[in-house]
Amino acid sequence: MNTLFEQLIADFHERSLPELTPRTVELPALQGKIDAIIGMRRTGKTWYLFQVMRQYLEQGIAKEAMLYINFDDERLFPLTAQDLGGISEAYYRLYPENRGQRCYFFFDEIQNVSGWENYLRRLVDTENVQIAVTGSSAKLLSREIATSLRGRTISTEIFPFSFTEVLQHEGVTEYPVRPGAKQRALLENRLQYYLQRGGFPEVQKRSGEEPMKDELHRRILQEYVDVVILRDVVERYQVGNVLPLRYLIRSLLASPATLFSINKFYNDLKSQGIACGKNTLHEYFAYLTDSYLIYPVSIYSRSVRAKQVNPRKVYAIDMGLANAFRHKPQPDWGRLLENLVFMALRRRGLEIEYYRTEKGYEVDFIVTASDKAQSLYQVTLDMNEGSTRKREIRALSAAMKETGISTAKILTLHHEEQIETDAGKIEVIPVWLWLLQE
């Protein structure tokens, strides 16, 4: 095994790092902390490790000061906790001058090895190393890496590409804060493409390439979900009744940005002759949340009971996944746009809820920090239709008065204006412009 470790290390140092699209995420890399890169499968966690390595190279750190091991490599099976110590020993045998100096270890899918936590803790305590790990498997969901290391980690979430990352991937790297007509048309076109295709890296097109055919794109994203079902849920939790789980996933992904009730879904299943208890459905829902497939959003309230009894709105991690499971022939652009805005806010690590005014008007998002309401967002395709305009302004104005927030935003596809109300100022702004400005 020691010979294999030395070969893997030598192979890594010999190979060039792959070309990649930079992610707009920064790794904390704090002294004494292990960086845990977490997120849904296929979002690009491994490639983000390569990005960090490239950044270290640009800072003048030698590649020989880095170690990368992918524990999905079949040559490492079966690997035990006792074997793990041989990795660092093999590295220091190859580079004895690095012992005592700052080194950078990257471990991909290390949770495949039982007992890996103790090895990492010992490394941090005894060697001068900065460690980054990734994880997403049935053995250990990625968010649980931090828990397993008992306060030794700091987590960095990786999501599918954001809109600006998709632009960069396609070669659109420069755009003014206020683009002209030609550039605006391009950005609006790319936003519509992003709404439909989503941001998973594998299905993106590069500059000069033809986009992937719709059917192939759809099949790939559906297979992503199948892997989550089979490995992160069925295998991990020993789920025997898979049919209601599949119905639940299809229902949630096909109707993003809508209110969801377990009780209602239970009755729908019952009417179709599908047996599944309510408690089991609650468990399935929690499993899908832990797998980063969906994001439930509660109503804004200081009452814990109000949060529990009111239905939650559910968003998909990616608009492309929602499209891959849609029931209707045409995309629901309004729901996709709202899902996009949610994920843009979620990428910033904000606390997001929906708001219902005292008269029952709904505002899509209220963002809070330190238990204090900070901002309000409403999402709609356009503001040209009279009843739509009246409804959106009415809901926001009421929410602004009740929360004390003096400014709010309505995010649209194309429309832009400033609206003065007796509650404060409402800025209407196209989503693509808001994303670039933010």
ABEGO torsion letter per residue (X at the ends): XAAAAAAAAAAAAABBBBBBBBBBBBBAGBBGBBBBBBEBBGAGAAAAAAAAAAAAAAAGBBAAABBBBBAABAAAOBBBAAAAAAAAAAAAAABAAABGBBBBBBBBGAAABBGAAAAAAAAAAABBBBBBBBBBBAABBAAAAAAAAGGABBBBBBBBBBAAAAAAAAGBABBBABBBAAAAAAAAAAAAAAAAAEABAAABBBBGBBBBBAAAAAAAAAAAAAAAAAAAAAAAAGBABAAAAAAAAAAAAABBGBBBBAAAAAAAAAAAGBBBBAAAAAAAAAAAAAAGABBBBBBBBABAAAAAABBBBBBBABAAAAAAABABABBBAAAAAAAAAAAAAAAAGBBBBBBBBAAGBBBABBBBBGGBBABBBBBBABAABAAAAAAAAAAAAAAAAAAGBABBBBBBAABBBBBBBAAEBBBBBBAAAAAAAX
